[in-house]
Amino acid sequence: MMPSVNALAVWAANRRSGLIAREQRDRYVFAYNRDAEDPDQVFLTMPVRPESWSSRELHPIFQMNLP
């Protein structure tokens, strides 16, 4: 059996932008790296900021780009 993956590194413009994690069964959190800059932005509605982005569903930008 393959182990479950709870977190993935997110890359934009050839740089690691942040980390998306499944914290609970119904909670997904994306956090930019501390040194993230504007070119590291992963989506227009998710600008670079210190606070993380939290959602009950996987954020749409990640849904359409599943590995």
C-alpha positions as CSV (number, residue, x, y, z in Angstrom):
1,M,0.0,0.0,0.0
2,M,1.3,3.4,-0.9
3,P,1.6,5.9,1.9
4,S,-0.8,8.9,2.1
5,V,0.7,12.3,1.1
6,N,-0.5,15.1,3.4
7,A,1.7,18.0,2.0
8,L,3.2,19.0,-1.3
9,A,5.7,21.7,-2.2
10,V,4.3,24.3,-4.6
11,W,6.5,25.8,-7.3
12,A,6.0,28.9,-9.5
13,A,8.4,30.5,-11.9
14,N,11.0,27.8,-11.1
15,R,11.1,28.7,-7.4
16,R,9.5,26.9,-4.4
17,S,6.6,29.3,-3.5
18,G,5.1,27.5,-0.5
19,L,3.5,24.4,0.8
20,I,-0.1,23.0,0.5
21,A,-1.1,20.7,3.3
22,R,-4.2,18.7,4.2
23,E,-4.5,19.4,7.9
24,Q,-7.7,17.6,8.7
25,R,-10.2,15.6,6.6
26,D,-12.0,18.8,5.6
27,R,-9.3,21.5,5.8
28,Y,-6.6,22.5,3.3
29,V,-4.0,25.1,4.0
30,F,-1.5,26.8,1.6
31,A,1.3,28.9,3.0
32,Y,3.8,30.9,1.1
33,N,7.5,30.6,2.1
34,R,8.7,33.4,4.4
35,D,11.0,34.7,1.6
36,A,8.3,34.6,-1.1
37,E,8.0,37.6,-3.4
38,D,5.4,38.7,-6.0
39,P,6.8,36.5,-8.8
40,D,6.2,33.5,-6.5
41,Q,2.4,34.1,-6.5
42,V,0.5,31.0,-7.5
43,F,-2.8,32.6,-8.5
44,L,-4.2,36.1,-9.0
45,T,-6.7,35.7,-6.1
46,M,-4.0,34.4,-3.8
47,P,-1.4,37.1,-3.5
48,V,1.8,36.6,-1.5
49,R,1.2,37.4,2.1
50,P,2.4,36.1,5.5
51,E,-1.0,34.6,6.5
52,S,-1.9,31.2,5.1
53,W,-4.8,30.5,2.9
54,S,-7.3,28.0,4.4
55,S,-10.3,26.3,2.7
56,R,-12.6,23.3,3.3
57,E,-12.0,22.2,-0.3
58,L,-8.7,22.1,-2.2
59,H,-8.2,25.5,-3.6
60,P,-9.3,25.7,-7.3
61,I,-5.8,26.5,-8.6
62,F,-4.6,23.3,-7.1
63,Q,-7.6,21.2,-8.2
64,M,-6.9,22.0,-11.8
65,N,-3.2,21.3,-11.5
66,L,-3.1,18.0,-9.6
67,P,0.0,16.0,-10.2
